[in-house]
């Protein structure tokens, strides 16, 4: 969209942004790229710059989508060769597609039953009223299962208690703990905390540790809380799975640089450096998000899993073609490296997933 600010009559002799001397013929400053204009701002200028920027991004986004979808490996090759103005930045594009994917995923049936429109306290209160009327037990699922641990635990039926167990059978003193190894002491306290929680439903670490006559240390408080969390997850694993899914964008973002390192080692003889391998990884993952976003929409409409299953096959073929086109190697070499890459991928995914699970559980 053409703006009056770019007319010759408004051009100055120096850049208002960086002070570089300019000729009247220079529309933009060659030093900082700012428009050479001394015209005072008007309301129309704001709209003009907004829509021109929007359309410029929109055209690059459509072009990026088109090349990424139908020409595997080409967009990464073009980008590292310097053809960048025609495409959206790969890292920005990755973030955009990941946000879209997880928004769509949030509407998928895998979240059915989650109370996204209610506060956790309200969910727990409604559940308690429902249980009192019907004398039944049901499971609660919502986005962050640990935000309101008190309310959830208090709604668990006392029928889950093992009557034959008594926490006093596991009582232990600090003096006895001091004579044990770290692992033995950890095991003894874990059993005591678990038994005490199951019997009393006391989810306040300070209060529980005090009543058990143990040292009120930060470690004991943390350990008691982890035992409480473990009992909750054991009763309803889907709660923690939902929480972990909400952290997937961060997990994937941390995973890709590690994966790119193995990619650079596998193609160590190629002409690309680490950042160029990473660019290919970001583009490939963006394609993965786009593909599965479409698949989830199809499955959401049809109520079937056909879309996601078909997406698996498409992405396998897409990744293979992407490796061939980007690294310019034959079918045999690409096939061998494709198999090795998938083994590395799933191994890394398992390791990163386990670290994420234990890390998430530990910091909660």
C-alpha positions as CSV (number, residue, x, y, z in Angstrom):
1,X,0.0,0.0,0.0
2,X,1.5,3.3,-1.1
3,X,2.0,6.0,1.5
4,X,2.4,9.7,1.0
5,X,5.3,9.5,3.5
6,X,7.4,8.1,0.7
7,X,6.9,11.0,-1.7
8,X,10.0,13.0,-2.8
9,X,8.7,16.2,-1.3
10,X,9.0,14.7,2.2
11,X,12.5,13.3,1.9
12,X,15.3,14.7,4.0
13,X,19.0,15.1,3.8
14,X,19.8,12.7,6.6
15,X,18.2,9.6,8.2
16,X,16.1,10.6,11.2
17,X,16.9,7.2,12.8
18,X,20.7,6.8,12.5
19,X,21.8,10.2,11.2
20,X,23.4,8.9,7.9
21,X,23.6,11.6,5.1
22,X,21.1,10.8,2.3
23,X,20.4,11.9,-1.2
24,X,16.9,13.0,-2.2
25,X,16.7,10.0,-4.5
26,X,17.2,7.6,-1.7
27,X,13.8,6.3,-0.6
28,X,15.3,4.2,2.3
29,X,18.4,4.6,4.4
30,X,21.1,2.2,3.2
31,X,22.4,2.0,6.8
32,X,19.4,1.1,8.8
33,X,16.6,0.6,6.2
34,X,14.2,3.2,7.6
35,X,12.0,5.2,5.2
36,X,13.5,8.5,4.3
37,X,10.7,10.8,5.2
38,X,10.3,14.0,7.3
39,X,6.4,14.0,7.0
40,X,4.6,14.2,10.4
41,X,2.7,11.2,11.4
42,X,-1.0,11.0,10.5
43,X,-3.7,8.5,11.3
44,X,-3.6,7.2,7.8
45,X,0.1,6.4,8.1
46,X,-0.6,4.0,11.0
47,X,-3.2,2.0,8.9
48,X,-1.0,2.1,5.8
49,X,2.0,0.7,7.6
50,X,-0.1,-1.9,9.5
51,X,-1.8,-3.3,6.4
52,X,1.4,-3.2,4.2
53,X,3.2,-5.2,6.9
54,X,0.3,-7.6,7.3
55,X,0.0,-8.2,3.5
56,X,3.8,-8.6,3.2
57,X,3.8,-11.3,5.9
58,X,0.7,-12.9,4.5
59,X,2.2,-13.3,1.1
60,X,5.4,-14.7,2.5
61,X,3.4,-17.1,4.7
62,X,1.4,-18.4,1.8
63,X,4.5,-18.8,-0.3
64,X,6.3,-20.6,2.5
65,X,3.3,-22.9,3.0
66,X,3.1,-23.7,-0.7
67,X,6.8,-24.6,-1.1
68,X,7.0,-26.4,2.2
69,X,4.0,-28.6,1.5
70,X,4.7,-29.6,-2.1
71,X,8.5,-29.4,-2.5
72,X,10.3,-31.2,0.4
73,X,13.7,-29.8,1.2
74,X,13.5,-26.9,-1.3
75,X,12.6,-24.2,1.2
76,X,15.5,-25.1,3.5
77,X,17.9,-25.1,0.5
78,X,16.7,-21.8,-0.7
79,X,16.9,-20.2,2.7
80,X,20.5,-21.2,3.4
81,X,21.5,-20.1,-0.1
82,X,20.3,-16.6,0.8
83,X,16.8,-16.5,-0.8
84,X,15.2,-15.3,2.5
85,X,13.0,-12.3,1.8
86,X,10.5,-14.5,0.0
87,X,10.0,-16.8,3.0
88,X,9.0,-16.5,6.6
89,X,11.8,-16.9,9.1
90,X,12.0,-20.7,9.8
91,X,12.1,-20.2,13.6
92,X,9.2,-17.8,13.5
93,X,7.3,-20.1,11.2
94,X,8.0,-23.1,13.5
95,X,6.5,-21.2,16.5
96,X,3.5,-20.1,14.5
97,X,2.7,-23.7,13.3
98,X,3.3,-25.1,16.8
99,X,0.9,-22.7,18.4
100,X,-1.8,-23.5,15.8
101,X,-1.2,-27.2,16.3
102,X,-1.6,-27.2,20.0
103,X,-4.7,-24.9,19.8
104,X,-6.3,-27.5,17.5
105,X,-5.1,-30.3,19.7
106,X,-6.8,-28.7,22.6
107,X,-10.1,-29.1,20.8
108,X,-9.5,-32.8,20.0
109,X,-11.4,-35.5,21.7
110,X,-8.4,-36.5,23.7
111,X,-9.3,-33.6,26.0
112,X,-12.9,-34.7,26.3
113,X,-14.1,-34.3,29.9
114,X,-11.6,-31.6,30.8
115,X,-13.3,-28.5,32.5
116,X,-11.5,-25.7,30.6
117,X,-14.1,-23.1,31.3
118,X,-14.2,-23.5,35.1
119,X,-11.8,-22.8,37.9
120,X,-10.3,-25.9,39.7
121,X,-12.1,-24.9,42.9
122,X,-15.4,-24.8,41.2
123,X,-14.8,-28.2,39.5
124,X,-13.9,-29.8,42.8
125,X,-16.9,-28.3,44.5
126,X,-19.3,-29.5,41.8
127,X,-17.8,-33.0,42.0
128,X,-18.2,-33.2,45.7
129,X,-21.9,-32.2,45.5
130,X,-22.3,-34.8,42.7
131,X,-20.7,-37.6,44.8
132,X,-22.9,-36.7,47.9
133,X,-26.0,-37.1,45.8
134,X,-25.0,-40.2,43.9
135,X,-22.6,-41.8,46.3
136,X,-20.3,-42.6,43.3
137,X,-16.7,-42.0,42.4
138,X,-15.6,-40.4,39.2
139,X,-12.3,-39.0,37.9
140,X,-11.6,-35.4,37.3
141,X,-9.5,-34.1,34.4
142,X,-8.5,-30.6,33.8
143,X,-5.6,-28.8,32.2
144,X,-3.2,-28.5,35.1
145,X,-3.9,-31.3,37.6
146,X,-1.6,-30.1,40.3
147,X,-2.9,-26.5,40.5
148,X,-5.5,-27.4,43.1
149,X,-4.2,-30.6,44.7
150,X,-6.1,-30.0,47.9
151,X,-9.6,-30.0,46.2
152,X,-8.9,-33.1,44.1
153,X,-7.6,-35.1,47.0
154,X,-10.4,-34.2,49.3
155,X,-12.9,-35.6,46.7
156,X,-11.4,-39.0,46.6
157,X,-13.6,-41.6,48.3
158,X,-12.4,-43.2,51.5
159,X,-13.2,-46.5,49.8
160,X,-9.7,-46.4,48.2
161,X,-8.0,-46.7,51.6
162,X,-6.5,-50.0,52.5
163,X,-7.9,-50.7,55.9
164,X,-5.3,-53.2,56.8
165,X,-2.5,-50.6,56.6
166,X,-1.6,-48.2,59.3
167,X,1.0,-45.5,59.0
168,X,2.2,-46.2,62.6
169,X,3.6,-49.5,61.3
170,X,6.1,-47.4,59.3
171,X,7.0,-44.8,61.9
172,X,10.7,-44.1,62.1
173,X,12.7,-41.6,64.1
174,X,15.4,-39.1,62.9
175,X,18.0,-41.0,64.9
176,X,17.2,-44.3,63.0
177,X,17.2,-42.4,59.6
178,X,20.7,-41.0,60.4
179,X,22.1,-44.6,60.6
180,X,20.7,-45.5,57.2
181,X,22.1,-45.0,53.7
182,X,20.5,-42.3,51.6
183,X,18.5,-44.8,49.5
184,X,17.3,-46.8,52.5
185,X,16.3,-43.6,54.3
186,X,14.5,-42.4,51.1
187,X,12.6,-45.7,50.9
188,X,11.7,-45.7,54.6
189,X,10.4,-42.1,54.5
190,X,8.5,-42.7,51.2
191,X,6.7,-45.7,52.7
192,X,5.8,-43.7,55.8
193,X,4.6,-40.6,53.9
194,X,2.6,-42.7,51.5
195,X,0.9,-44.7,54.3
196,X,0.2,-41.6,56.3
197,X,-1.3,-39.7,53.3
198,X,-3.5,-42.7,52.3
199,X,-4.9,-42.9,55.9
200,X,-5.2,-39.2,56.7
201,X,-5.5,-37.4,53.4
202,X,-3.3,-34.7,54.9
203,X,-1.7,-32.9,51.9
204,X,0.0,-30.1,53.8
205,X,3.7,-31.1,54.0
206,X,4.6,-28.9,57.0
207,X,1.7,-30.2,59.0
208,X,2.3,-33.8,58.0
209,X,6.1,-33.8,58.7
210,X,5.5,-32.1,62.1
211,X,2.9,-34.7,63.2
212,X,5.2,-37.5,62.1
213,X,7.9,-36.0,64.4
214,X,10.4,-35.6,61.6
215,X,12.7,-32.7,60.8
216,X,10.9,-29.8,59.2
217,X,13.5,-29.5,56.4
218,X,12.9,-28.4,52.8
219,X,13.8,-31.8,51.6
220,X,11.2,-33.6,53.8
221,X,8.6,-31.1,52.7
222,X,9.5,-31.7,49.0
223,X,9.5,-35.5,49.4
224,X,6.1,-35.5,51.1
225,X,4.6,-33.4,48.4
226,X,6.1,-35.8,45.7
227,X,4.5,-38.7,47.5
228,X,1.2,-37.0,47.5
229,X,1.6,-36.2,43.8
230,X,2.5,-39.8,43.0
231,X,-0.6,-41.1,44.8
232,X,-2.8,-38.7,42.8
233,X,-1.1,-39.6,39.5
234,X,-1.4,-43.3,40.3
235,X,-5.1,-43.0,40.8
236,X,-5.6,-41.0,37.6
237,X,-2.5,-41.1,35.2
238,X,-4.4,-39.1,32.6
239,X,-4.1,-36.0,34.7
240,X,-0.3,-36.0,34.5
241,X,-0.4,-37.0,30.8
242,X,-2.6,-33.9,30.1
243,X,-0.1,-31.8,32.0
244,X,2.8,-33.2,30.1
245,X,1.1,-32.6,26.8
246,X,0.7,-29.0,27.6
247,X,4.5,-28.8,27.9
248,X,5.2,-30.5,24.5
249,X,6.0,-27.2,22.7
250,X,8.9,-26.6,25.1
251,X,10.0,-30.2,24.9
252,X,10.1,-30.2,21.1
253,X,11.9,-26.8,21.1
254,X,14.6,-28.3,23.3
255,X,14.7,-31.5,21.4
256,X,15.3,-30.1,17.9
257,X,18.8,-28.7,18.6
258,X,19.9,-32.1,20.0
259,X,18.4,-33.9,17.0
260,X,20.1,-31.4,14.6
261,X,23.5,-32.3,16.2
262,X,23.0,-35.9,15.3
263,X,21.8,-34.8,11.9
264,X,25.1,-32.9,11.3
265,X,27.1,-36.0,12.4
266,X,25.2,-38.3,10.1
267,X,25.8,-35.9,7.2
268,X,29.2,-34.8,8.4
269,X,30.6,-34.8,4.8
270,X,27.9,-32.4,3.6
271,X,28.6,-28.7,2.9
272,X,26.2,-27.5,5.6
273,X,27.1,-26.3,9.1
274,X,25.1,-26.9,12.3
275,X,22.8,-23.9,11.9
276,X,21.8,-25.0,8.4
277,X,21.0,-28.5,9.7
278,X,18.9,-26.9,12.4
279,X,17.1,-24.8,9.7
280,X,16.2,-28.1,7.9
281,X,15.0,-29.5,11.2
282,X,12.8,-26.5,12.0
283,X,11.2,-26.6,8.5
284,X,10.6,-30.4,8.8
285,X,9.0,-30.0,12.2
286,X,6.9,-27.2,10.9
287,X,5.6,-29.5,8.2
288,X,4.9,-32.1,10.9
289,X,2.8,-29.6,12.8
290,X,0.9,-28.5,9.6
291,X,0.2,-32.1,8.6
292,X,-1.1,-33.2,11.9
293,X,-3.1,-30.1,12.4
294,X,-5.0,-30.9,9.2
295,X,-5.3,-34.6,10.3
296,X,-6.7,-33.6,13.7
297,X,-9.3,-31.3,12.1
298,X,-10.4,-34.2,9.8
299,X,-10.6,-36.6,12.8
300,X,-12.5,-34.0,14.9
301,X,-15.1,-33.7,12.1
302,X,-15.3,-37.4,11.3
303,X,-14.9,-38.8,14.8
304,X,-12.4,-41.3,13.5
305,X,-8.6,-41.6,13.7
306,X,-8.1,-42.0,9.9
307,X,-6.6,-38.6,9.5
308,X,-3.8,-39.1,12.0
309,X,-3.0,-42.6,10.8
310,X,-2.8,-41.4,7.2
311,X,-0.6,-38.4,8.4
312,X,1.9,-40.9,9.7
313,X,2.5,-42.4,6.3
314,X,2.6,-39.0,4.5
315,X,5.2,-37.6,6.9
316,X,7.4,-40.7,6.6
317,X,7.4,-40.2,2.8
318,X,7.9,-36.4,3.1
319,X,10.9,-36.7,5.4
320,X,12.5,-39.2,3.1
321,X,12.1,-36.9,0.1
322,X,13.2,-33.9,2.1
323,X,16.5,-35.7,3.0
324,X,17.1,-36.6,-0.6
325,X,16.4,-33.1,-2.0
326,X,18.2,-31.2,0.7
327,X,21.3,-33.3,1.0
328,X,21.4,-34.3,-2.6
329,X,22.2,-38.0,-2.1
330,X,21.0,-41.2,-3.8
331,X,18.1,-43.5,-2.8
332,X,20.3,-46.1,-1.2
333,X,22.4,-43.7,1.0
334,X,19.2,-41.8,1.9
335,X,17.4,-45.0,2.9
336,X,20.2,-46.2,5.1
337,X,20.6,-42.8,6.8
338,X,16.8,-42.5,7.0
339,X,16.6,-45.7,9.0
340,X,19.5,-44.6,11.3
341,X,17.9,-41.2,11.7
342,X,14.6,-42.7,12.8
343,X,16.3,-44.9,15.4
344,X,18.1,-41.9,16.7
345,X,14.9,-39.9,16.6
346,X,12.9,-42.3,18.7
347,X,15.8,-43.0,21.1
348,X,16.2,-39.2,21.7
349,X,12.4,-38.7,21.9
350,X,12.3,-41.5,24.6
351,X,15.2,-39.9,26.6
352,X,13.9,-36.4,26.3
353,X,10.4,-37.6,27.2
354,X,11.7,-39.4,30.3
355,X,13.8,-36.4,31.4
356,X,10.7,-34.2,30.9
357,X,8.5,-36.5,32.9
358,X,10.9,-36.8,35.8
359,X,11.8,-33.1,35.6
360,X,8.2,-32.0,35.5
361,X,7.3,-34.2,38.4
362,X,10.3,-33.1,40.5
363,X,9.7,-29.4,40.2
364,X,6.0,-29.6,40.9
